Amino acid sequence: MKRYFAAKVEDVKANGRAIVVVKGMEVGIFHVGGQFYAWRNVCPHAAAPVCEGPVCGTRLPSRVYEYEYGKDREIVRCPWHGWEFDLRDGRHLADSGAKLRGFPVEVDGSDLFLLLQ
């Protein structure tokens, strides 16, 4: 794998995310819980720019008539149809077969690199 410069650490931390172009491909880099995660900016449902959606939390499984909110700042919601994806593993919250395409992120000093083939 080759590493490609993607963004400055502080730029991603300051905004919680950065959408960059690496090798002609749009990628969203997110800072979640002290870690960096990179996801291709394409929703598997309808090819929407998923990384541009709101970063939020979601309702967790709970008992009838109870509404428990959680995973705050760990979910990205697709701006077109509202599909929710966990930013830590890219998985869709309801459809176990849907997942964002991710890339390893390497931190080198104040720079972030994507590891791509």
TIVOFI-586847 format. One record per residue (C-alpha): x, y, z; residue in three letters. Coordinates in nm, 4 decimals. Example, Ala and Ser with C-alpha at 12.3 -4.5 7.8 and 13.67 -1.06 7.14 Angstrom:
<tordrens>
[[1.2300; -0.4500; 0.7800]; 'Ala'] [[1.3670; -0.1060; 0.7140]; 'Ser'] 
</tordrens>
This chain:
<tordrens>
[[0.0000; 0.0000; 0.0000]; 'Met'] [[0.1077; 0.3537; -0.0698]; 'Lys'] [[0.0390; 0.6460; 0.1566]; 'Arg'] [[-0.1128; 0.9659; 0.0261]; 'Tyr'] [[-0.1314; 1.2978; 0.2093]; 'Phe'] [[-0.4947; 1.3723; 0.2934]; 'Ala'] [[-0.5212; 1.6532; 0.5502]; 'Ala'] [[-0.3711; 1.8255; 0.8520]; 'Lys'] [[-0.4595; 1.6739; 1.1901]; 'Val'] [[-0.5703; 2.0098; 1.3313]; 'Glu'] [[-0.8001; 2.0829; 1.0360]; 'Asp'] [[-0.9914; 1.7601; 1.0911]; 'Val'] [[-0.9983; 1.8003; 1.4696]; 'Lys'] [[-1.1223; 2.1599; 1.4458]; 'Ala'] [[-1.4185; 2.0696; 1.2255]; 'Asn'] [[-1.4720; 1.7061; 1.3253]; 'Gly'] [[-1.4283; 1.6101; 0.9608]; 'Arg'] [[-1.2691; 1.7046; 0.6320]; 'Ala'] [[-1.3731; 1.6047; 0.2833]; 'Ile'] [[-1.0672; 1.5649; 0.0644]; 'Val'] [[-0.9783; 1.4343; -0.2794]; 'Val'] [[-0.7107; 1.1646; -0.2924]; 'Val'] [[-0.6237; 0.9943; -0.6216]; 'Lys'] [[-0.9313; 1.1527; -0.7799]; 'Gly'] [[-1.1638; 1.0103; -0.5133]; 'Met'] [[-1.3632; 1.2077; -0.2539]; 'Glu'] [[-1.3057; 1.0809; 0.0981]; 'Val'] [[-1.4455; 1.2006; 0.4295]; 'Gly'] [[-1.2029; 1.1905; 0.7212]; 'Ile'] [[-1.3667; 1.2021; 1.0635]; 'Phe'] [[-1.2264; 1.2517; 1.4143]; 'His'] [[-1.4258; 1.0326; 1.6534]; 'Val'] [[-1.3253; 0.9546; 2.0097]; 'Gly'] [[-0.9617; 1.0482; 1.9516]; 'Gly'] [[-0.9279; 0.8320; 1.6385]; 'Gln'] [[-0.9394; 0.9131; 1.2671]; 'Phe'] [[-1.1611; 0.7251; 1.0231]; 'Tyr'] [[-1.1769; 0.7652; 0.6455]; 'Ala'] [[-1.4788; 0.6746; 0.4322]; 'Trp'] [[-1.5412; 0.7109; 0.0612]; 'Arg'] [[-1.7924; 0.9904; 0.0070]; 'Asn'] [[-2.0471; 0.7633; -0.1627]; 'Val'] [[-2.3555; 0.6209; 0.0050]; 'Cys'] [[-2.4079; 0.2532; -0.0901]; 'Pro'] [[-2.7826; 0.3181; -0.1221]; 'His'] [[-2.7983; 0.5806; -0.3981]; 'Ala'] [[-2.4428; 0.7177; -0.4396]; 'Ala'] [[-2.5170; 1.0337; -0.2372]; 'Ala'] [[-2.2305; 1.2344; -0.0856]; 'Pro'] [[-2.2778; 1.0612; 0.2497]; 'Val'] [[-1.9828; 1.2276; 0.4257]; 'Cys'] [[-2.1500; 1.5672; 0.3833]; 'Glu'] [[-2.4445; 1.4615; 0.6014]; 'Gly'] [[-2.4912; 1.5596; 0.9639]; 'Pro'] [[-2.2751; 1.3948; 1.2268]; 'Val'] [[-2.5026; 1.3070; 1.5151]; 'Cys'] [[-2.6212; 1.0307; 1.7445]; 'Gly'] [[-2.9175; 0.7995; 1.7145]; 'Thr'] [[-3.1853; 0.6179; 1.9080]; 'Arg'] [[-3.0542; 0.3004; 2.0646]; 'Leu'] [[-3.2482; -0.0245; 2.0978]; 'Pro'] [[-3.4666; 0.0154; 2.4048]; 'Ser'] [[-3.7858; -0.1028; 2.5672]; 'Arg'] [[-4.1307; -0.0125; 2.4384]; 'Val'] [[-4.2128; 0.3564; 2.5025]; 'Tyr'] [[-3.8543; 0.4263; 2.6036]; 'Glu'] [[-3.6328; 0.6303; 2.3735]; 'Tyr'] [[-3.2658; 0.6120; 2.4564]; 'Glu'] [[-3.0300; 0.8402; 2.2649]; 'Tyr'] [[-2.6657; 0.7413; 2.2216]; 'Gly'] [[-2.3565; 0.7236; 1.9998]; 'Lys'] [[-2.3438; 1.1035; 1.9987]; 'Asp'] [[-2.1040; 1.2357; 1.7297]; 'Arg'] [[-2.0437; 0.8756; 1.6119]; 'Glu'] [[-2.3072; 0.8564; 1.3356]; 'Ile'] [[-2.3168; 1.0154; 0.9908]; 'Val'] [[-2.6614; 1.0510; 0.8350]; 'Arg'] [[-2.6837; 1.0503; 0.4560]; 'Cys'] [[-2.8140; 1.3894; 0.3401]; 'Pro'] [[-3.0378; 1.2411; 0.0701]; 'Trp'] [[-3.2373; 0.9629; 0.2369]; 'His'] [[-3.1300; 0.9630; 0.6014]; 'Gly'] [[-2.9442; 0.6329; 0.6070]; 'Trp'] [[-2.7311; 0.6210; 0.9239]; 'Glu'] [[-2.3787; 0.4793; 0.9378]; 'Phe'] [[-2.1512; 0.4219; 1.2349]; 'Asp'] [[-1.8352; 0.6282; 1.1821]; 'Leu'] [[-1.6199; 0.3754; 1.3698]; 'Arg'] [[-1.6904; 0.0741; 1.1485]; 'Asp'] [[-1.8881; 0.2117; 0.8510]; 'Gly'] [[-2.1826; -0.0203; 0.9054]; 'Arg'] [[-2.5402; 0.0854; 0.8361]; 'His'] [[-2.7360; 0.0834; 1.1614]; 'Leu'] [[-3.0290; -0.1234; 1.0298]; 'Ala'] [[-2.9127; -0.3119; 0.7197]; 'Asp'] [[-2.6253; -0.5437; 0.8113]; 'Ser'] [[-2.5296; -0.5805; 0.4436]; 'Gly'] [[-2.4752; -0.2084; 0.3789]; 'Ala'] [[-2.1412; -0.0560; 0.4692]; 'Lys'] [[-1.9306; 0.2433; 0.3737]; 'Leu'] [[-1.6014; 0.1793; 0.1959]; 'Arg'] [[-1.3206; 0.2694; 0.4326]; 'Gly'] [[-0.9481; 0.3334; 0.4186]; 'Phe'] [[-0.6759; 0.3094; 0.6835]; 'Pro'] [[-0.5578; 0.6446; 0.8185]; 'Val'] [[-0.2009; 0.7003; 0.9332]; 'Glu'] [[-0.0993; 0.9915; 1.1553]; 'Val'] [[0.2520; 1.1253; 1.0987]; 'Asp'] [[0.3188; 1.4272; 1.3158]; 'Gly'] [[0.0652; 1.6919; 1.2124]; 'Ser'] [[-0.0298; 1.5170; 0.8861]; 'Asp'] [[-0.2901; 1.2536; 0.8011]; 'Leu'] [[-0.2255; 1.0018; 0.5253]; 'Phe'] [[-0.4569; 0.7509; 0.3596]; 'Leu'] [[-0.3175; 0.4079; 0.2820]; 'Leu'] [[-0.4347; 0.3056; -0.0657]; 'Leu'] [[-0.3395; 0.0464; -0.3227]; 'Gln'] 
</tordrens>
